[in-house]
């Protein structure tokens, strides 16, 4: 005679084991999916941080180029009005004061700029230049500029 604990293939106890086996798959799959989602979220946040860093460094480099040569290899083109403003602005020694991420508030900004470059000179003048990324990698477009009050 068999003991009550012995189980034959296809018996009721064997079915319960199969059901608990399915439950164990879900106990493994759900945490793995959660980990993948968390990993993707952190990767996205990291990527955004890197993009912001690139924009800030590239904008600062553009500012340094504009101070040195009134042009930059990272700009698609430079408006003649900006070049004239820079020529006058650079009569005094100038530097890149800061790079601000994002655009000015309306009515000056329209949400298209990725950064605002602020140049200052020893005469106490400031110049703000709105930049956005161009379609070509590593290139930027000047959206506009304006003098800043002393």
ABEGO torsion letter per residue (X at the ends): XBBAABBBBGBAAAAAAAAAAAAAAAAAAAAAAAAAAAAAAAAAAAAAAAAAAAAAAAAAAAAAAAAAAGBBAABABBBAAAAAAAAAAAABBBBBABBBBEBBBOAABAGABABBBBBBBAAGBBBBBBBBBBABBGBBBBAEBBBBBX
